Amino acid sequence: MEHLPPACNALNASLPGNRRQRDLGVPPFRGTAVTELTDEQIALRETAARLAADVYAPKAAEWDANRTPLPDAERERLAELGFLGMCLPSEHGGGDADLLDALIVIEELAKAAPTAAFCVFEANTGPARVIDLFGTDEQKAKFLPPIAEGMATMAVSISEPDAGSAATDITTSARRAGDGWEISGTKRWCSGAGHAEQYLVYARIGEGLGARSIGALVVDRDAEGLSYGPQERLMGFRGIPSADMFFDGVVVPAENLIVDAGGFGRLFTAFSIERLGNATMSLAIAQGCLDLCAAYVQERRQFGKEIIEFQTVQTALADIILQVEAARLLIYRAASKAGRRWPETLEASLAKCYANEMAKRVADTAMQLHGGYGYSEEYGIERRLRDSHGWAIAGGTPTIQKVRIVSEYLGRRFNQRS
């Protein structure tokens, strides 16, 4: 990323010199053998942290309590700052940024309010990247500019009642109907269902079994024959809509076919990008817990002294720091090597699996360090604990990632059906 979007430069210029990383709750980045942030990336990080601290942190608890989706005005703000098109091509309104740049922004926003970060997550690591990487020039020109401009959000629709981890068991079908495609079936656990303007729908094209007949098409929210179930009331992910989707002979234009039958491998290659976005959301939860704990243990006094003076507290905090830094290194390694394309499957699965499980452990330890205060909604720990479990389920569970890790490491495929 050669320079920040103009709106980012304006926001960053207003940041007082004495209110930099430490005051914004951004731990200084010291560089590693894996990667070092450029000056532009550091400025980008500070800009996102400023936005998160000033705008989203004060609203996070209310959005969570009321299950409020991100308001349109905030999506427009993110677009104006250039955050929604960061990784999309410049000829279609994007910023030509590397994947790591987007992950930096996602982490800072998600530390304050996952609802705000989710919009950036979807635009830069979600289904729009499938179109960016595998769509035709005409498809890119049609679908990507509205996403970069904040005029549309595209969600991915994969899971079904009987096809979750076994994604190749999907039965939703797409068949030729005149000059277009007719889609029939049911989708479940679609994040954004009923709210996103468009959906990248995985469907079975043709009569083949397993992965070889699966492709993906774009469907508009208001397409005739498409309906939605009631919004799920989830333990976490509050403010991120989720519902069933019912396709009753939904017809879409022929040009909305993004990946034809036989392209399942390409779809899941691109899905490795989303897994790094997912891992970063988990990292943000853990870093947020670390920030809260580091402050709390130096303020809370028991037996006449700060509780950080107790060795058991020091050990617990050290464990959190170790785990957070290890997760960041795994994510940054995978993202740095990916550049603008996709990460290696093994590295993406390592990062997601570790970050997901790490966030759950860290949030639980943070609650223990806060004692009764951690159990209260007021301190924000219980919200992070709830959200940590959601990210571990979404996008391929840690158990599935471990199967993938062994498969990639050994260069073997394991049949789960035998």
Secondary structure, 3 states (H helix, E strand, C coil): CCCCCHHHHHHHHCCCCCCCCCCCCCCCCCCCCCCCCCHHHHHHHHHHHHHHHHHHHHHHHHHHHHCCCCCHHHHHHHHHCCCCCCCCCHHHCCCCCCHHHHHHHHHHHHHHCHHHHHHHHHHHHCCHHHHHHHCCHHHHHHHHHHHHCCCCCEEEECCECCECCCHHHCCCEEEEECCEEEEEEEEEEEECCCCCCEEEEEEEECCCCHHHHEEEEEEECCCCCEEECCCCCCCCCCCCCEEEEEEEEEEEEHHHEEECCCCHHHHHHHHHHHHHHHHHHHHHHHHHHHHHHHHHHHHCEECCEEHHHCHHHHHHHHHHHHHHHHHHHHHHHHHHHHCCCCCCHHHHHHHHHHHHHHHHHHHHHHHHHHHHHHHCHHHCHHHHHHHHHHHHHCCCCHHHHHHHHHHHHHCCCCCCCC
